[in-house]
Amino acid sequence: MKALRDAAPVPYWLDRPERPDALPPLSGARDADLAIVGGGYAGLWAALLAKQQDPARDVVVLEAGTCGWAASGRNGGFCATSLTGGLANGHRRFPAELARLEQLGAENLDGIEAAVARYGIDCDFTRSGELKVATEPYQVTQLAESAVLAMAYGRTVRLLDSAAVRAEVDSPTYLYAAWDRRGTALVDPARLAWGLRRAALGQGVRIFEHTRVTGLSDEGLTVHLTTAHGRVRAPKAVLATNAFPPLLRRLRHFVAPVYDYALMTEPLSVAQLASVGWKKRQGISNLGNRFHYYRITADRRILFGGYDQIYHAGGRMAPALAQRPASFETLARHFFHTFPQLDGVRFSHKWGGAVDASTRFFAFHGTAYSGKVAYAAGFTGLGVSATRFAARVSLDLLSGRRTELADLATVRRRPMPFPPEPARTLGIALSRRSRARADEAEGHPDLWLRTMRRFGMG
């Protein structure tokens, strides 16, 4: 497709000159009070919050690449209050504590906003809310019902008919919308990660980049983290490795690396932007099992992602899988279907990457090695804000104290595991096909999807 011809095969957010220089890798043996594996959002928040709790605490972060290079630097930048992969998902799985989870989620987003201001993080934090749009007639009823549920839990939601939503953002595909005005902020994801890195360094956190942890062992009073050229010994550790193979074998049945793809347009002209509107810069997502998420940036570009979720046999991960021409072609077609007035716009960047999918569609937590190691995983692509909450949970679990966060059912209970291979590959392929069929059947799930949901895997 002509619009994709010159697109750079890298995440737009990371392809900028303000990207910080890499820090030196670990060399030799080090001791610390707290060791953190992973320099994405979860690891950086854990480091920063640990120093806030105790400025004298010696915190070390070990990152295999550079901080924010993976999921934290290539996502859509949707920073939501939900800690449960959406309100409906939380209502179905944890209705008894959902009201409190909603409060905690709102406090968490407020905490992110406060940290951005406190540390002077220039990440274009914009609390513009999110538009959920119906593009098929059957979705109108679904959207209205979801809005009623949201308002029952205290959210501020405004329902918009076709004319009203098109007055906000003009697409001929929009039939109806629900605008949650406070539940989502938009951020520049890479600049958020870089800002957290800078803040952590400013608080005295020691960060070692290009330092892959290859081994984790329990040595009685401490845990040892082994790398190619050194090791770190600490009484406590946090694992925050997202979709990458976990250091704890027990977690490998609970996380599946699923690839998601996105495009970024070139900057729109003044006339092109006027044809779309979008003056309030809301985030947008549509309904359906295969959904799109999109937003406009401060420099008048449109990010357009989602729809395809690709699992490679055996959970394979490789740099080459970040480029998938078929998914980019699909996204481009859907973009111009959504905004036909932008015909002729070109895409400047195309990229993809793995998210750490779990069967319940939001993060799970736990400890290992007699409480010396805490972990969080399974954010399923919804971790921009939830990672901060997960960092708080991990630090509470490591404290050994009985806290409100540690006592939450969402923290104490694990999701259903994925089956072992090759059943995992087959099951995910069947689910993907059934999700597509449900979208074509006005949202009605087939027997396979109904069975999966009955077992807590959908």
N, C-alpha and C positions, 0 to 999 in steps of 0.2 A: 504494500500500500504506500502511495506517495507520501502521505502524512507521516509515516514512520521512517522514511528513508534515511534521514539524517539524525535520528534519535541516538543519543549517547547511551551505551549499555551499562549505565551506572546509576545509582540513586541520585536524584537531583540534590537532595538535602546535603549529601556528603561531597558533592562535586563543586566545592567552593573554596576560594583562596583563604578564607578565614579558618579553615580546618587547622587545629593546633598540631604542632610537631609531636611526634611520638616520644614517649618517655623511655628511658633505658630499660632493658629487660633485667630480670632478677639474675644475680650471679652470687653464688655462695650461700651460706646458711644464715637465716635470720630468725629471730624470735619476735613474737607479737602477742598482744592481748587478744586480738580478734583478727582472724584471717578471712578474707572474702574472695571467693572464686567467681569471677565475672565482673566486667566493668561496664555493663549496660545499666539501664535504669535501676533494676532491683539491687544490684551490687553497690552502685553509687549512693542510692538513698540509704541503704543499710550503713554504709560508711559514714555518711553525713549525720544521720540520726544517732549513731553510736557516739560520735564525737559531741553531739549536742547533749546527750545524756551524761557523758563524762569526758570533759576536754582532755583529761590526762590519759585517756585510754589510747594505747598504741594500736592503730588499725592499719592493716596492710591489704591492698587489693591486687589480685593477680589476674591479668587480662591476656587472653591468647592473642588478640589482635591489638586494636587500639580502642579506647573507650568510646562506645556508641557506634562502632563500625557495623554491627549486625542489626538485629531487629529494632533496637532503640534508635538507630539513625536512618532507617529507611521506611518507617511506617507512615500512616496518613496524618498523624498528629491530632487524632481525636482523643481528648482527655476528658473522660466521662466520670460521673459520680457513681455509676453502677459498679458494684464489686462482684456481681453474680452473672456476668455475661448478658445483661439485659434484665429488665424488671420481670418479664413474663417467665424467664428461665428461673430466676430466683423464687418467684411465687410458686412455681411448680415443685421446686426441690426443697426449699427451706421456708415454708410459709410462716412458721412460728416465730422466726427471728428476722424476717425480712424487714419489718419496720425499723428495727435497730440497725440492720445492715445499711438501709437507706440513709439513716442519720450519720452513720460512720462514713459512708461514701461521700456525703455532702461535706462533712468535716475534712475528709481527706483531700478533696479538690480545693477547699479553702486553704488547707495547709500547703498545697503545691503553689497556689497563687501567692501566699505569704512568703514562701521560700524564694520564689522568683524575684519578688520585690526586695527581700532582705539581702540576697546575695547579688543583686543587680544582674540577673540573668537575662540577656537580651534574646528572648526566644519568641517574640511576637505573641505572647499569651493574650488571647482574645476570648472573652466569655460571651460568645455570640449564640450559643445554643445549637440545637440540631433539628433539622427538618426531616421527618420520616415521611416519604412520599408514596402514595399509591399510584401505580401506573397501569393497573388492571382493575376492572370493575369489582371483582370479588374482594380485592384488597381494601376497599373503602370501609366495609363493615369491620374487617380485622383491625384497621387503623383506629376506628372510632372506639372499639372495645378496648384496645390497648391504651387509649387516652383516658378512658374511664378508670382503668386499673391504675394508671400513673397518678391521676388526680386523687384517687383514694389513698395513696401513699404520700400525698402532700406535694407532688410535683406541680409546677406551673406549666400547664400545657394549653396551647391555643390551637383550635381546629380551624383549618382553612379550606374553603371550597376551591374549585379549580381556578376561578378568577382571582381569588385572594392569594393563593400560593404562587400563581404566575405573576402577580404584581410584585412578589418578593424575588423570585427567580423564574425566568421565563423559559419553560420547556413545554412543548405541545403534548408531552407524554404525561403531564401531571393532572391527575383527576381529583386529588384530595391530599391533605397533609396534616400532620400534627407537629407543632413547633414547641419543643421543650426548651424554654428560653434560658434556663439556668443549669440544666443538667449536663452540659457539655461545654468545654472550652477547646479552642484550637491552639496548637503550638507549632513552632518550627521544631521538629523532633531532634534533629542533629544539634541545633544550638542549645536545646534543653540539656541534652547529654553532655555537650562540651561545657555548658555552664555549671552543671553539677560536678563535673570533674574538677573545674577550676575552684569551685567552692570547697570541695573536699581537700584539695591540695592546700588551700588557704587555711584550713582547720588543722593541718598537720598530718593528714592521711598520707601514707606512703603508697604510691601506685606504681606498679611495674607492668609495662605493656610488652607485647610480643613475648609473653611468658605463659605458655600452655601448661596447665597442671596435668600431669600424667598419672599421678597416684595419690591416694588418700588412705591413711592408715591410722588405727587407734593405738596409741602408745601409752595407755593408762591414764595419766593425768593430762595428757595433751594429745592433739592430733597432728600428724605430719603431712604436709602437702609437698609432693615431689614434682620438680620441673626438670627440664633438660639440663640446666646448668646450676641448679641449687635446690634449696628446700626451705620451707617455712614451718616453724613449730609454734603452736598456739593452743591455749586451753579451750578456745571456742572458735567455731568456723561457720560461715554462711555459704551455702551453695546457691548460685544465681546464674545458671548456665543456659537457661531458656531451652531452645530446641536441640541443642547439641547433646551428644551422648552423655548421660549423667555419670558422675563418678561413683554413685551408689547404684549397684546392679538392681536393687529392689525397685528402683524408679523406672526402669526401662519398659515395663509393661503399662505404665501410666501416661506416657508422653509419646506422641507421634509427630514427626516433622512434616508438616503440610505446607506446600509452597503456595504463596499468594503473589499476585503480580499487579503492577501499577504503571501508569503513564503520567508524564507531566507535559503540559503544552508549553509552547513558547509564550512570552508575554503577549497578552491581548492588547490590541489597539484601543484607543478611547471609544471608537465607534463599535468595535466588537463587544467591549465590556458593556456599553450602553444597551446593546441588543439583548443582553442576558439580564441586566439588572444586578442583583446580588449585592446590593449596597451594604447589607448588614453582615455579610460574610459568614452566614450560617454554614455549619457542616451539613451534608445531605447524605442520606442513605435511602435506598428503596426497599420494599418488602420482598419476600420470597426467600426460598432456601439458597438460591444463587443470587446474591445481592451485590450491588455496587455501593461504594462509599466514595464521596468526592467533596472537594472543598476548593476555595479560591485562596491564593496566597497574597501576601502584602505587595508583591511585585506583579500582580494581575495575571498570574498563571493559574491553570486549573489542573489539580491532581485528580485522576480518575482511576480507581482501582477496584479489586475484588472480582466477583463472579466465579472464576475458576479457583478451585482448591485442589491442588494436585499432590497426591501421595505417591512416591516412587517405591517400587517393590523393595521390600526388605528395609524400608526406612532410609533409603540411600540419600545421602547429602553430598553435594559437590558444587564447587563454584560455577560450573557450566550450567547447572540447573536453574540458576538465577535468570537465565535468558530462555524464553519459550515463545518462539514466533507465533504459534497458533493462539496463545493467550493474548499476546499484544494485538494481533489482528482482530480478535473478538472484542477486546476493550475499545479499540479504535472505532469499529463499526457501531458499538453501543453508544460511544460518546457522540458521534455525529447523528445517531438516531435521537438521542436526548436533546442535543443542541444543533439542529439543522442549520440555524442561522450562522453557525461558526464553520461552515464548510470552507475549506481552504486553510484552516489553522493547521499548523504542523506541531508535532511532538518533539520536544528537545531531549527528553530522557525516557528510558524504558528500563524497568528493573523488576526483580522478584527476590524472594527469599523465604526461608522456612519460618513458620510460627510453631510454637510448642502446643499442639492441640491436645486437649484432654476430653474424656467422654462426657464430662458435665459442662464443658465450654467456659469454665473459669478456673482460677488457680486453686491448687490444693497445697497443703502445708504439712510439715512433719519434722521429726528429729531422728537422729541416729547416733550410734556410739555413746549410749547412756546419756543422751542429752547434750553432748558436746558439739554436735553438728545440727544445724537447722537448714531447711531448704524450702523453696517455693517454686512451683513449676506449673505448667498447664494453662497459661494465660489465654491461649487460643486467639492471639492477635488483639487482645483487649487489655493490654498491660500498661499503656502509657500512664494512666493514673493508678491502676491497681497495684503496680509494682511498689509504690511508696507504702501503701497499706501492707503489702506483703513483707516489706522490710521491717515495719513495726512489729508484725506478727513474729517474724524470725527472731528479732531481738527479745521479745517477750518470752518466746519458747526457750531461748538460751539462758534467760535469767533464772529459770527454774521455779519462778513464782507462779502462783495461780492468779492470772489476770483475766480481765473481761475478754480480751482478744483470744487468749489461749483457750478459753472455755467455750468459744463459739462452736456451734455444731459444724459450720462450714470449715472450721479449722481442724476439728477433731476427726471428721469423717473424710475418708478418701473417696475419690470417684471409682466407678467400675473400671477395672483394667481392660486394656485392649487384649485380644487373644494373641497367642504366640503366632509367629510366622509358620507357614504361609497363610494361615487363616486370617491374620490381620490384613494383609494386602487384599485378599478376596473380599473380606467384609467391608473394608473401606470403599472398594470399587463398587460393590453392590449398593452401599449407602449413597454414594455419589450418583449412581444411575437412578435410584429411587427418588432422591431429592429433585433431580431434573424432571422426572415424571410427575412429581407432586406439583411443581410449578406449572406444568402444562395441564394439570387437572384441577385448576382453581384451588390449589393448596391442599387438596385431599391426600393424605399419606397412604401409601400402599401397605400391604401386610408386612413387608420387611421393615419399613420405618416404624410402624406401630409396634412391632415386636421389639425393635431396638429401644424405643422409648419406654416400653414396659420394663426393660432391664436397666433403665437409667443411662442408656448410651445414645441419647439424641435429644 
